[in-house]
Amino acid sequence: MGHRCIPIHIAAEAPCAGCHTSPVGPVCRADLGEPCLSPALQGPSSAVQQVMAHLQDAWFAEIGLPASGLVRALTLTADEADLTLTCGPRGAGARMADVAFQTMRRLLPNTDIYVHCA
């Protein structure tokens, strides 16, 4: 008996203000190796600003350089935090994601935390 294969397609995301336009649709600067100029930030303003400031401090302590443009999106709700980074999931990108996860875990103790590398 054979198994059916169901293809999984990546959902199209709405472009941010910093995306390039192309004939096939928006292209994120991060996909071109450029910093994300306009990350999508959602949630209570003070909490989002606090998380972003602590992430920048933690990344600076980790690599010794400012990590501007590393955040593509951050969404904070009462019980969940979802962070998407512009780095790859291996090597330095994996380290940056781990630093982000540990930082957010300290700041948001009773929150489900998700960190994605784009």
C-alpha positions as CSV (number, residue, x, y, z in Angstrom):
1,M,0.0,0.0,0.0
2,G,1.5,3.4,-1.1
3,H,1.6,6.5,0.9
4,R,0.3,9.8,-0.5
5,C,2.5,12.8,-0.4
6,I,0.9,16.1,0.5
7,P,3.0,19.1,-0.6
8,I,3.6,21.8,1.9
9,H,3.9,25.3,0.6
10,I,5.3,28.3,2.5
11,A,2.6,30.9,3.0
12,A,3.3,34.2,1.4
13,E,4.0,36.9,4.0
14,A,2.9,40.5,3.7
15,P,5.9,42.7,2.8
16,C,7.4,45.0,5.4
17,A,8.2,48.7,4.6
18,G,11.8,47.7,3.9
19,C,11.1,45.1,1.3
20,H,12.2,45.4,-2.3
21,T,9.7,44.9,-5.0
22,S,10.2,42.5,-7.9
23,P,8.2,41.1,-10.8
24,V,7.4,38.0,-8.7
25,G,6.4,39.9,-5.6
26,P,8.1,41.4,-2.5
27,V,11.6,40.3,-1.7
28,C,12.8,40.8,1.9
29,R,16.1,42.6,2.3
30,A,17.1,39.8,4.7
31,D,16.8,37.3,1.9
32,L,19.3,39.4,-0.1
33,G,21.8,39.4,2.9
34,E,20.8,43.0,3.8
35,P,19.6,44.1,7.3
36,C,15.9,44.2,7.8
37,L,15.1,48.0,7.9
38,S,11.5,47.6,9.2
39,P,10.9,44.6,11.4
40,A,7.2,43.7,12.1
41,L,6.7,44.5,15.8
42,Q,3.4,43.6,17.5
43,G,2.3,43.7,21.1
44,P,2.4,46.1,24.0
45,S,4.8,48.9,23.0
46,S,6.7,49.0,26.3
47,A,7.2,45.2,26.4
48,V,8.3,45.1,22.7
49,Q,10.8,47.9,23.3
50,Q,12.1,46.2,26.5
51,V,12.6,42.9,24.7
52,M,14.3,44.6,21.7
53,A,16.7,46.5,23.9
54,H,17.6,43.4,25.9
55,L,18.1,41.4,22.7
56,Q,20.5,44.1,21.3
57,D,22.4,44.1,24.6
58,A,22.7,40.3,24.6
59,W,23.8,40.1,21.0
60,F,26.3,42.8,21.5
61,A,27.7,40.9,24.5
62,E,27.9,37.7,22.4
63,I,29.5,39.0,19.2
64,G,30.9,42.4,20.2
65,L,29.0,44.2,17.4
66,P,25.6,45.7,17.2
67,A,23.1,43.3,15.7
68,S,20.9,45.9,14.0
69,G,18.7,44.4,11.2
70,L,18.7,40.9,12.8
71,V,15.1,40.9,13.8
72,R,12.5,40.4,11.0
73,A,9.5,40.1,13.3
74,L,8.6,40.1,17.0
75,T,5.1,39.4,18.3
76,L,4.3,39.5,22.0
77,T,1.0,38.3,23.5
78,A,-0.1,37.6,27.1
79,D,1.2,34.0,26.9
80,E,3.4,33.8,23.8
81,A,6.4,35.4,22.2
82,D,7.3,34.7,18.6
83,L,10.6,36.0,17.2
84,T,11.8,35.7,13.6
85,L,15.5,36.4,12.9
86,T,17.1,37.2,9.5
87,C,20.0,34.8,10.0
88,G,20.3,31.3,8.9
89,P,19.7,28.3,11.3
90,R,23.3,27.1,11.4
91,G,26.6,28.4,12.8
92,A,26.5,31.9,14.1
93,G,22.8,32.1,13.3
94,A,22.0,29.2,15.6
95,R,24.1,30.9,18.3
96,M,22.2,34.2,17.9
97,A,18.9,32.3,18.1
98,D,19.9,30.6,21.3
99,V,21.0,33.9,22.8
100,A,17.6,35.4,21.9
101,F,15.8,32.4,23.4
102,Q,17.7,32.6,26.6
103,T,17.3,36.3,26.9
104,M,13.5,36.2,26.2
105,R,13.1,33.3,28.7
106,R,14.7,35.5,31.4
107,L,12.5,38.5,30.5
108,L,9.2,36.6,30.0
109,P,9.3,33.7,32.5
110,N,5.7,32.4,32.1
111,T,5.5,32.7,28.3
112,D,5.8,30.2,25.5
113,I,8.8,31.4,23.4
114,Y,9.4,30.6,19.7
115,V,12.5,31.7,17.9
116,H,12.8,31.1,14.1
117,C,15.7,31.7,11.7
118,A,14.6,32.8,8.3
